[in-house]
Amino acid sequence: MLELSTLGLLQQEPLHGYRLKQRLELFLSSAISVNYGAIYPLLKRLEERGQVQVLLEESGDAGASRKIYAITPSGRARWRAKMLEHPQESWVKSRARFLVKYFFFGSLEPWERAQLIENRLRICHLRQTYLESQEMGTLITDSFQAVTWERAKFMLESEMDWLQECLEKEKSGALTSISRKMLT
């Protein structure tokens, strides 16, 4: 997810590592954890793969130079592929990945956004089916566990409601876009 986030932010503007970390923390800290020990090696790997390039090196305040990174066409293609993939992963990780992807939805076509929302809805429905199939009466031993269980179900239902609203907006927006193209 850090790669996806980094490429997504670099699509918006060139950044140096420190500013990139600040943006990741500001916008995506609810979905991923960010540390310098991960960012700089990632930037180096992306540069070696030709997915980012150093635009310029400038002197830093402490005398050390810092590199300003920009995304390349190869990096844009990699970002798009990562945005549209549907990896098999844990419930928690898939939720975090979707939030990261949603942050960058403005760079996708309406049909691509709808496809990602539909996939997330499918995953939520599978989770809901799983939770409903569990016999929790014997597993819950106190009121804190019961409240936690109810909260988890509420959060899932809330997410599904939100996703359904998002999907309806995307589909109506996609139809509007198609209608405009047909009229011109």
Phi and psi restraints in degrees (value plus and minus 20) as a CYANA .aco file:
   2 LEU   PHI     -85.3   -45.3
   2 LEU   PSI     -58.6   -18.6
   3 GLU   PHI     -83.7   -43.7
   3 GLU   PSI     -67.8   -27.8
   4 LEU   PHI     -77.1   -37.1
   4 LEU   PSI     -66.9   -26.9
   5 SER   PHI     -85.1   -45.1
   5 SER   PSI     -63.2   -23.2
   6 THR   PHI     -83.6   -43.6
   6 THR   PSI     -68.7   -28.7
   7 LEU   PHI     -82.8   -42.8
   7 LEU   PSI     -58.0   -18.0
   8 GLY   PHI     -83.2   -43.2
   8 GLY   PSI     -64.3   -24.3
   9 LEU   PHI     -88.7   -48.7
   9 LEU   PSI     -56.3   -16.3
  10 LEU   PHI     -90.8   -50.8
  10 LEU   PSI     -40.6    -0.6
  11 GLN   PHI     -86.5   -46.5
  11 GLN   PSI     -51.5   -11.5
  12 GLN   PHI     -97.4   -57.4
  12 GLN   PSI     -57.5   -17.5
  13 GLU   PHI    -191.1  -151.1
  13 GLU   PSI     132.7   172.7
  14 PRO   PHI     -85.8   -45.8
  14 PRO   PSI     122.5   162.5
  15 LEU   PHI    -163.3  -123.3
  15 LEU   PSI     134.6   174.6
  16 HIS   PHI    -114.9   -74.9
  16 HIS   PSI     146.2   186.2
  17 GLY   PHI     -74.9   -34.9
  17 GLY   PSI     -63.1   -23.1
  18 TYR   PHI     -85.1   -45.1
  18 TYR   PSI     -64.7   -24.7
  19 ARG   PHI     -85.7   -45.7
  19 ARG   PSI     -57.7   -17.7
  20 LEU   PHI     -79.9   -39.9
  20 LEU   PSI     -66.2   -26.2
  21 LYS   PHI     -80.7   -40.7
  21 LYS   PSI     -62.7   -22.7
  22 GLN   PHI     -79.7   -39.7
  22 GLN   PSI     -64.9   -24.9
  23 ARG   PHI     -85.9   -45.9
  23 ARG   PSI     -61.4   -21.4
  24 LEU   PHI     -81.1   -41.1
  24 LEU   PSI     -64.7   -24.7
  25 GLU   PHI     -85.3   -45.3
  25 GLU   PSI     -61.2   -21.2
  26 LEU   PHI     -86.0   -46.0
  26 LEU   PSI     -68.3   -28.3
  27 PHE   PHI    -114.8   -74.8
  27 PHE   PSI     -48.9    -8.9
  28 LEU   PHI    -144.2  -104.2
  28 LEU   PSI      -8.9    31.1
  29 SER   PHI     -86.5   -46.5
  29 SER   PSI     -38.3     1.7
  30 SER   PHI     -97.0   -57.0
  30 SER   PSI     -31.9     8.1
  31 ALA   PHI    -135.8   -95.8
  31 ALA   PSI     -48.9    -8.9
  32 ILE   PHI    -158.8  -118.8
  32 ILE   PSI     136.2   176.2
  33 SER   PHI    -119.7   -79.7
  33 SER   PSI     126.2   166.2
  34 VAL   PHI    -148.8  -108.8
  34 VAL   PSI     112.0   152.0
  35 ASN   PHI    -165.3  -125.3
  35 ASN   PSI     136.8   176.8
  36 TYR   PHI     -82.1   -42.1
  36 TYR   PSI     -52.1   -12.1
  37 GLY   PHI     -82.1   -42.1
  37 GLY   PSI     -38.2     1.8
  38 ALA   PHI    -122.6   -82.6
  38 ALA   PSI     -53.6   -13.6
  39 ILE   PHI     -89.0   -49.0
  39 ILE   PSI     -69.9   -29.9
  40 TYR   PHI     -86.6   -46.6
  40 TYR   PSI     -61.3   -21.3
  41 PRO   PHI     -83.8   -43.8
  41 PRO   PSI     -55.8   -15.8
  42 LEU   PHI     -83.3   -43.3
  42 LEU   PSI     -66.7   -26.7
  43 LEU   PHI     -79.3   -39.3
  43 LEU   PSI     -59.7   -19.7
  44 LYS   PHI     -83.9   -43.9
  44 LYS   PSI     -64.7   -24.7
  45 ARG   PHI     -82.8   -42.8
  45 ARG   PSI     -63.6   -23.6
  46 LEU   PHI     -83.7   -43.7
  46 LEU   PSI     -56.8   -16.8
  47 GLU   PHI     -87.6   -47.6
  47 GLU   PSI     -63.1   -23.1
  48 GLU   PHI     -82.4   -42.4
  48 GLU   PSI     -53.6   -13.6
  49 ARG   PHI    -102.1   -62.1
  49 ARG   PSI     -25.6    14.4
  50 GLY   PHI      58.5    98.5
  50 GLY   PSI       0.1    40.1
  51 GLN   PHI    -114.7   -74.7
  51 GLN   PSI     -39.1     0.9
  52 VAL   PHI    -154.7  -114.7
  52 VAL   PSI     139.9   179.9
  53 GLN   PHI    -157.0  -117.0
  53 GLN   PSI     134.8   174.8
  54 VAL   PHI    -104.5   -64.5
  54 VAL   PSI      99.6   139.6
  55 LEU   PHI     -96.2   -56.2
  55 LEU   PSI     -65.1   -25.1
  56 LEU   PHI    -183.0  -143.0
  56 LEU   PSI     139.1   179.1
  57 GLU   PHI    -131.8   -91.8
  57 GLU   PSI     111.0   151.0
  58 GLU   PHI    -144.3  -104.3
  58 GLU   PSI     134.1   174.1
  59 SER   PHI     -90.6   -50.6
  59 SER   PSI     114.4   154.4
  60 GLY   PHI    -107.1   -67.1
  60 GLY   PSI     154.8   194.8
  61 ASP   PHI     -83.3   -43.3
  61 ASP   PSI     -55.3   -15.3
  62 ALA   PHI    -111.4   -71.4
  62 ALA   PSI      -9.2    30.8
  63 GLY   PHI      75.4   115.4
  63 GLY   PSI     -43.4    -3.4
  64 ALA   PHI     -95.6   -55.6
  64 ALA   PSI     124.9   164.9
  65 SER   PHI    -103.5   -63.5
  65 SER   PSI     134.6   174.6
  66 ARG   PHI    -150.2  -110.2
  66 ARG   PSI     125.6   165.6
  67 LYS   PHI    -115.9   -75.9
  67 LYS   PSI     115.9   155.9
  68 ILE   PHI    -118.1   -78.1
  68 ILE   PSI     100.6   140.6
  69 TYR   PHI    -121.8   -81.8
  69 TYR   PSI     123.9   163.9
  70 ALA   PHI    -151.8  -111.8
  70 ALA   PSI     130.6   170.6
  71 ILE   PHI     -98.9   -58.9
  71 ILE   PSI     127.7   167.7
  72 THR   PHI    -123.4   -83.4
  72 THR   PSI     150.2   190.2
  73 PRO   PHI     -76.5   -36.5
  73 PRO   PSI     -57.7   -17.7
  74 SER   PHI     -83.4   -43.4
  74 SER   PSI     -59.0   -19.0
  75 GLY   PHI     -86.1   -46.1
  75 GLY   PSI     -58.0   -18.0
  76 ARG   PHI     -84.1   -44.1
  76 ARG   PSI     -61.1   -21.1
  77 ALA   PHI     -85.5   -45.5
  77 ALA   PSI     -61.6   -21.6
  78 ARG   PHI     -83.1   -43.1
  78 ARG   PSI     -63.5   -23.5
  79 TRP   PHI     -79.0   -39.0
  79 TRP   PSI     -66.9   -26.9
  80 ARG   PHI     -82.7   -42.7
  80 ARG   PSI     -62.8   -22.8
  81 ALA   PHI     -81.7   -41.7
  81 ALA   PSI     -62.7   -22.7
  82 LYS   PHI     -88.5   -48.5
  82 LYS   PSI     -53.8   -13.8
  83 MET   PHI     -85.4   -45.4
  83 MET   PSI     -58.8   -18.8
  84 LEU   PHI    -112.7   -72.7
  84 LEU   PSI     -25.2    14.8
  85 GLU   PHI     -96.2   -56.2
  85 GLU   PSI     138.6   178.6
  86 HIS   PHI    -148.4  -108.4
  86 HIS   PSI      56.3    96.3
  87 PRO   PHI     -90.9   -50.9
  87 PRO   PSI     131.9   171.9
  88 GLN   PHI    -101.0   -61.0
  88 GLN   PSI     100.2   140.2
  89 GLU   PHI    -174.7  -134.7
  89 GLU   PSI     154.0   194.0
  90 SER   PHI     -83.4   -43.4
  90 SER   PSI     142.0   182.0
  91 TRP   PHI     -76.6   -36.6
  91 TRP   PSI     -69.0   -29.0
  92 VAL   PHI     -83.6   -43.6
  92 VAL   PSI     -65.7   -25.7
  93 LYS   PHI     -86.9   -46.9
  93 LYS   PSI     -57.2   -17.2
  94 SER   PHI     -86.7   -46.7
  94 SER   PSI     -55.0   -15.0
  95 ARG   PHI     -86.0   -46.0
  95 ARG   PSI     -65.4   -25.4
  96 ALA   PHI     -82.5   -42.5
  96 ALA   PSI     -63.1   -23.1
  97 ARG   PHI     -81.4   -41.4
  97 ARG   PSI     -61.3   -21.3
  98 PHE   PHI     -83.5   -43.5
  98 PHE   PSI     -60.6   -20.6
  99 LEU   PHI     -82.2   -42.2
  99 LEU   PSI     -60.0   -20.0
 100 VAL   PHI     -82.6   -42.6
 100 VAL   PSI     -67.4   -27.4
 101 LYS   PHI     -81.0   -41.0
 101 LYS   PSI     -62.9   -22.9
 102 TYR   PHI     -79.7   -39.7
 102 TYR   PSI     -56.3   -16.3
 103 PHE   PHI     -76.9   -36.9
 103 PHE   PSI     -52.4   -12.4
 104 PHE   PHI    -121.3   -81.3
 104 PHE   PSI      -7.4    32.6
 105 PHE   PHI     -77.0   -37.0
 105 PHE   PSI     -48.8    -8.8
 106 GLY   PHI     -81.2   -41.2
 106 GLY   PSI     -37.0     3.0
 107 SER   PHI    -115.8   -75.8
 107 SER   PSI     -13.8    26.2
 108 LEU   PHI    -132.5   -92.5
 108 LEU   PSI     142.2   182.2
 109 GLU   PHI     -97.2   -57.2
 109 GLU   PSI     133.3   173.3
 110 PRO   PHI     -74.4   -34.4
 110 PRO   PSI     -60.6   -20.6
 111 TRP   PHI     -86.7   -46.7
 111 TRP   PSI     -52.5   -12.5
 112 GLU   PHI     -89.3   -49.3
 112 GLU   PSI     -61.9   -21.9
 113 ARG   PHI     -81.5   -41.5
 113 ARG   PSI     -64.2   -24.2
 114 ALA   PHI     -81.0   -41.0
 114 ALA   PSI     -60.9   -20.9
 115 GLN   PHI     -81.9   -41.9
 115 GLN   PSI     -63.7   -23.7
 116 LEU   PHI     -86.5   -46.5
 116 LEU   PSI     -60.1   -20.1
 117 ILE   PHI     -85.1   -45.1
 117 ILE   PSI     -64.6   -24.6
 118 GLU   PHI     -80.1   -40.1
 118 GLU   PSI     -60.7   -20.7
 119 ASN   PHI     -83.1   -43.1
 119 ASN   PSI     -64.0   -24.0
 120 ARG   PHI     -84.3   -44.3
 120 ARG   PSI     -59.8   -19.8
 121 LEU   PHI     -80.6   -40.6
 121 LEU   PSI     -62.1   -22.1
 122 ARG   PHI     -79.3   -39.3
 122 ARG   PSI     -64.5   -24.5
 123 ILE   PHI     -83.2   -43.2
 123 ILE   PSI     -61.0   -21.0
 124 CYS   PHI     -83.9   -43.9
 124 CYS   PSI     -61.6   -21.6
 125 HIS   PHI     -83.9   -43.9
 125 HIS   PSI     -59.8   -19.8
 126 LEU   PHI     -82.2   -42.2
 126 LEU   PSI     -61.9   -21.9
 127 ARG   PHI     -83.9   -43.9
 127 ARG   PSI     -63.4   -23.4
 128 GLN   PHI     -82.2   -42.2
 128 GLN   PSI     -63.5   -23.5
 129 THR   PHI     -80.3   -40.3
 129 THR   PSI     -63.3   -23.3
 130 TYR   PHI     -81.6   -41.6
 130 TYR   PSI     -69.0   -29.0
 131 LEU   PHI     -81.5   -41.5
 131 LEU   PSI     -60.6   -20.6
 132 GLU   PHI     -87.6   -47.6
 132 GLU   PSI     -44.9    -4.9
 133 SER   PHI    -101.7   -61.7
 133 SER   PSI     -30.8     9.2
 134 GLN   PHI    -103.7   -63.7
 134 GLN   PSI     116.3   156.3
 135 GLU   PHI    -108.8   -68.8
 135 GLU   PSI      71.8   111.8
 136 MET   PHI    -103.9   -63.9
 136 MET   PSI     -35.6     4.4
 137 GLY   PHI     -73.1   -33.1
 137 GLY   PSI     -61.2   -21.2
 138 THR   PHI    -105.2   -65.2
 138 THR   PSI     -37.5     2.5
 139 LEU   PHI    -110.4   -70.4
 139 LEU   PSI     -47.8    -7.8
 140 ILE   PHI    -105.6   -65.6
 140 ILE   PSI     101.8   141.8
 141 THR   PHI    -130.4   -90.4
 141 THR   PSI     -30.3     9.7
 142 ASP   PHI    -171.1  -131.1
 142 ASP   PSI     154.7   194.7
 143 SER   PHI     -87.7   -47.7
 143 SER   PSI     -49.7    -9.7
 144 PHE   PHI     -87.2   -47.2
 144 PHE   PSI     -60.7   -20.7
 145 GLN   PHI     -86.4   -46.4
 145 GLN   PSI     -58.4   -18.4
 146 ALA   PHI     -84.4   -44.4
 146 ALA   PSI     -63.8   -23.8
 147 VAL   PHI     -84.8   -44.8
 147 VAL   PSI     -61.1   -21.1
 148 THR   PHI     -81.8   -41.8
 148 THR   PSI     -63.8   -23.8
 149 TRP   PHI     -81.0   -41.0
 149 TRP   PSI     -65.7   -25.7
 150 GLU   PHI     -85.0   -45.0
 150 GLU   PSI     -59.6   -19.6
 151 ARG   PHI     -83.0   -43.0
 151 ARG   PSI     -63.3   -23.3
 152 ALA   PHI     -80.1   -40.1
 152 ALA   PSI     -63.3   -23.3
 153 LYS   PHI     -86.2   -46.2
 153 LYS   PSI     -61.5   -21.5
 154 PHE   PHI     -82.0   -42.0
 154 PHE   PSI     -64.7   -24.7
 155 MET   PHI     -82.7   -42.7
 155 MET   PSI     -59.5   -19.5
 156 LEU   PHI     -84.2   -44.2
 156 LEU   PSI     -66.7   -26.7
 157 GLU   PHI     -82.5   -42.5
 157 GLU   PSI     -60.2   -20.2
 158 SER   PHI     -83.4   -43.4
 158 SER   PSI     -63.2   -23.2
 159 GLU   PHI     -82.9   -42.9
 159 GLU   PSI     -61.9   -21.9
 160 MET   PHI     -84.1   -44.1
 160 MET   PSI     -60.1   -20.1
 161 ASP   PHI     -81.5   -41.5
 161 ASP   PSI     -65.4   -25.4
 162 TRP   PHI     -82.7   -42.7
 162 TRP   PSI     -65.0   -25.0
 163 LEU   PHI     -81.5   -41.5
 163 LEU   PSI     -60.4   -20.4
 164 GLN   PHI     -83.3   -43.3
 164 GLN   PSI     -62.1   -22.1
 165 GLU   PHI     -81.7   -41.7
 165 GLU   PSI     -65.2   -25.2
 166 CYS   PHI     -80.0   -40.0
 166 CYS   PSI     -63.5   -23.5
 167 LEU   PHI     -83.5   -43.5
 167 LEU   PSI     -63.3   -23.3
 168 GLU   PHI     -81.6   -41.6
 168 GLU   PSI     -61.2   -21.2
 169 LYS   PHI     -84.4   -44.4
 169 LYS   PSI     -63.0   -23.0
 170 GLU   PHI     -83.4   -43.4
 170 GLU   PSI     -64.2   -24.2
 171 LYS   PHI     -86.4   -46.4
 171 LYS   PSI     -60.3   -20.3
 172 SER   PHI     -90.8   -50.8
 172 SER   PSI     -55.5   -15.5
 173 GLY   PHI     -86.9   -46.9
 173 GLY   PSI     -59.5   -19.5
 174 ALA   PHI     -85.5   -45.5
 174 ALA   PSI     -60.0   -20.0
 175 LEU   PHI     -85.4   -45.4
 175 LEU   PSI     -61.1   -21.1
 176 THR   PHI     -82.0   -42.0
 176 THR   PSI     -62.7   -22.7
 177 SER   PHI     -83.1   -43.1
 177 SER   PSI     -63.2   -23.2
 178 ILE   PHI     -84.4   -44.4
 178 ILE   PSI     -61.4   -21.4
 179 SER   PHI     -82.2   -42.2
 179 SER   PSI     -62.1   -22.1
 180 ARG   PHI     -81.7   -41.7
 180 ARG   PSI     -63.7   -23.7
 181 LYS   PHI     -84.2   -44.2
 181 LYS   PSI     -57.3   -17.3
 182 MET   PHI     -88.9   -48.9
 182 MET   PSI     -51.8   -11.8
 183 LEU   PHI     -97.8   -57.8
 183 LEU   PSI     -42.1    -2.1
